[in-house]
């Protein structure tokens, strides 16, 4: 790496993606005297992905978990560009955007991942995924419209189909979505929809493995399954969804299930960009990096967060898990290394510190595993930890206040007043 001194002029850093990884490296480089930093993102706001499902299930409003980049970076000495990256030229050091181009001295990819449908076109076309704010709003509107249809139909079979929801994927997103949907079914539907008082319809959670929340402890596996069952969720393990067409969910073993809604939370795959050679990509299309997050076979290009895979750590030979904490720590470590480079100091390899895993099931059940499963929490203690960690992780004080208020209302009343369908643009005449 080449050292940079203030007298040599500022080098240009372009960061692609403003999620956990990109935002944290940008925040660490506020008002530095060595680099000109530009953050590029297709959205003009940052959003807190672990709480997307609460927007999708009407327990939080979008503004509770999102905040505009330009307001975040106001008077911070950083530039923001709302654009989508279409291609990169590593030789000319140019990033091509859908509305122009940017030159760079250093390029940092922090563009995360998208939903992995594993090549199943029927699921891609018909299922609901949950990776962005737009997905959450689409899911919220879709669920409410489906319930409204169920309320007016006189066909009991059709009504049951409309009220049956399958959640594919037993990770934190799938578990938390299933739990929140069960809370809605148990405590909200009968208040808002007296027509559905005795209606049938189930919520299923499906996973291809033997346990929900597979990376967590055995205690968590048992407690999570039991909590979901007590909420009325049907748990199907060692089962894989292979097709979803015409309101029929088909499993790999040939079994079928009639359901109007399939929520797909079964995996992610890294975003890719033209100009990045295939030799630089590894498992899940993630960019292969060294211990300093430099991309293989490319000069002055870095990758951090979900889009990267670092196989130099003996503790994680297949790469680090695609989690928020990994992305945050990678962003901060890479920023520190850039500042060290600028000052002619030694840089440090990335070392992931596992702070633990957690999930919430419904309104008041939570599970937490800390220090590589050495400490397990459940009940009120786990709920408090989950609430605290998620609250302090929100990017702005305004977000924290809004979310805390909405949570308090939902916890005390088992209700929320956000179940409204808003349409805009070309969709305003839909329905």
Buried (B, 14 or more C-beta within 10 A) or exposed (E): EEEBEEEEEBBBBBBBBBBBBBBBBBBBBEEBEBBBBBBBBBBBBBBBBBBBBBBBBBBBBBBBBBBBBEEBBEEBEBBBBBBEBBEBEBEEBBBBBEEEBBEBBBBBBBBBBBBBBBEBEBBBEBBBBBBBBEBBBBBBBBBBBBBEBBBEBEEEEBBBBBBBBBBBBBBBBBBBBBBBBBBBBBBBBEEBBEEBEEBEBBBBBBBBBEBBBEEBBEBBBEBBBEBBEEBEBBBBBEBBBBBBEEBBBBBEEEEEBBBBBBBBBBBBBBBBBEBBEEEBBBEBBBBBBBBBBBBBEBEBBBBBBBBBBBBBBEEBEEBBBBBBBBBBBBBBBBBBBBBBBBEEEEBEEBEBEBBBBBBBBBBEBBBBBBEEBEEBBBEEEBBEBBBEBBBEBBBBEEBBEBBBEBBEBBEEEBBBEBBEBEEEEEEEEEE
